Amino acid sequence: MRESIKETLKLNASLLKMDEDALTRLYLRVFNTDDGELVLQDLMNRCHFYTPTTNTFDEGQRSVIMSIQNRLSNVPQPEGDKT
C-alpha cells in the first residue's frame, strides 16, 4: 500500500508513460493469474456485476468491473509488432 502522496505521484507518472497496449498488458498480467481471477470474481460479486442496479452509486461500481473486463477482452498486439 502507498503511504505518501509522493509515492502516489510516482505511480501516476508511470501510468502516464504507458500507451493503451502497455496498460492492457499490465491488466492481463495481473488478472490472468489464479489469484487475479479470484480477485476479479470477488470484485464482480461486491460491485453489483450480476444484479440489476437501481442507483447511480451501484452503477458506478458496476462500471468499474465493466471497464476492467473490456480492457481484458482487448488483447493488444505483441510489443514491437505495430502492423
CYANA upper distance limits for C-alpha pairs under 8 A (distance plus 0.5 A):
  2 ARG  CA      7 GLU  CA      6.65
  2 ARG  CA      8 THR  CA      7.07
  3 GLU  CA      7 GLU  CA      7.53
  4 SER  CA      8 THR  CA      6.99
  5 ILE  CA      9 LEU  CA      6.60
  6 LYS  CA     10 LYS  CA      6.73
  7 GLU  CA     11 LEU  CA      6.80
  8 THR  CA     12 ASN  CA      6.70
  9 LEU  CA     13 ALA  CA      6.59
 10 LYS  CA     14 SER  CA      6.89
 11 LEU  CA     15 LEU  CA      6.87
 12 ASN  CA     16 LEU  CA      6.71
 13 ALA  CA     17 LYS  CA      7.05
 14 SER  CA     18 MET  CA      7.41
 15 LEU  CA     23 LEU  CA      8.15
 18 MET  CA     22 ALA  CA      6.09
 18 MET  CA     23 LEU  CA      6.52
 19 ASP  CA     23 LEU  CA      6.81
 20 GLU  CA     24 THR  CA      6.60
 21 ASP  CA     25 ARG  CA      6.66
 21 ASP  CA     75 VAL  CA      8.48
 21 ASP  CA     76 PRO  CA      5.68
 21 ASP  CA     77 GLN  CA      7.81
 22 ALA  CA     26 LEU  CA      6.77
 22 ALA  CA     76 PRO  CA      8.47
 23 LEU  CA     27 TYR  CA      6.89
 24 THR  CA     28 LEU  CA      6.67
 24 THR  CA     71 ARG  CA      6.41
 24 THR  CA     72 LEU  CA      7.24
 24 THR  CA     74 ASN  CA      7.95
 24 THR  CA     75 VAL  CA      7.61
 24 THR  CA     76 PRO  CA      7.30
 25 ARG  CA     29 ARG  CA      6.66
 25 ARG  CA     75 VAL  CA      8.17
 25 ARG  CA     76 PRO  CA      7.51
 26 LEU  CA     30 VAL  CA      6.87
 27 TYR  CA     31 PHE  CA      6.48
 27 TYR  CA     68 ILE  CA      8.33
 27 TYR  CA     71 ARG  CA      7.88
 27 TYR  CA     72 LEU  CA      7.20
 28 LEU  CA     32 ASN  CA      5.87
 28 LEU  CA     72 LEU  CA      6.54
 29 ARG  CA     33 THR  CA      7.69
 30 VAL  CA     36 GLY  CA      6.16
 31 PHE  CA     35 ASP  CA      8.02
 31 PHE  CA     36 GLY  CA      4.49
 31 PHE  CA     37 GLU  CA      6.01
 31 PHE  CA     39 VAL  CA      8.39
 31 PHE  CA     40 LEU  CA      7.56
 32 ASN  CA     36 GLY  CA      6.52
 32 ASN  CA     37 GLU  CA      6.89
 33 THR  CA     37 GLU  CA      6.55
 34 ASP  CA     38 LEU  CA      6.86
 35 ASP  CA     39 VAL  CA      6.70
 36 GLY  CA     40 LEU  CA      6.61
 37 GLU  CA     41 GLN  CA      6.60
 38 LEU  CA     42 ASP  CA      6.63
 39 VAL  CA     43 LEU  CA      6.69
 40 LEU  CA     44 MET  CA      6.61
 40 LEU  CA     65 ILE  CA      8.49
 41 GLN  CA     45 ASN  CA      6.73
 42 ASP  CA     46 ARG  CA      6.68
 43 LEU  CA     47 CYS  CA      6.23
 43 LEU  CA     65 ILE  CA      7.70
 44 MET  CA     48 HIS  CA      6.95
 44 MET  CA     49 PHE  CA      5.55
 44 MET  CA     50 TYR  CA      7.73
 44 MET  CA     62 ARG  CA      8.16
 44 MET  CA     65 ILE  CA      6.90
 45 ASN  CA     49 PHE  CA      6.93
 45 ASN  CA     50 TYR  CA      7.57
 47 CYS  CA     58 ASP  CA      7.35
 47 CYS  CA     61 GLN  CA      5.60
 47 CYS  CA     62 ARG  CA      5.76
 47 CYS  CA     65 ILE  CA      7.87
 48 HIS  CA     52 PRO  CA      7.67
 48 HIS  CA     53 THR  CA      7.35
 48 HIS  CA     58 ASP  CA      6.95
 48 HIS  CA     59 GLU  CA      8.07
 48 HIS  CA     61 GLN  CA      7.54
 48 HIS  CA     62 ARG  CA      6.04
 49 PHE  CA     62 ARG  CA      5.78
 49 PHE  CA     65 ILE  CA      7.54
 49 PHE  CA     66 MET  CA      8.49
 53 THR  CA     58 ASP  CA      6.37
 53 THR  CA     59 GLU  CA      6.34
 54 THR  CA     58 ASP  CA      7.73
 54 THR  CA     59 GLU  CA      8.08
 55 ASN  CA     59 GLU  CA      6.83
 56 THR  CA     60 GLY  CA      6.46
 57 PHE  CA     61 GLN  CA      7.02
 58 ASP  CA     62 ARG  CA      6.73
 59 GLU  CA     63 SER  CA      6.53
 60 GLY  CA     64 VAL  CA      7.14
 61 GLN  CA     65 ILE  CA      7.51
 62 ARG  CA     66 MET  CA      6.89
 63 SER  CA     67 SER  CA      6.56
 64 VAL  CA     68 ILE  CA      6.85
 65 ILE  CA     69 GLN  CA      6.67
 66 MET  CA     70 ASN  CA      6.49
 67 SER  CA     71 ARG  CA      6.74
 68 ILE  CA     72 LEU  CA      6.73
 69 GLN  CA     73 SER  CA      6.67
 70 ASN  CA     74 ASN  CA      6.98
 71 ARG  CA     75 VAL  CA      8.20
 77 GLN  CA     81 ASP  CA      6.70
 77 GLN  CA     82 LYS  CA      7.30
 78 PRO  CA     82 LYS  CA      8.41
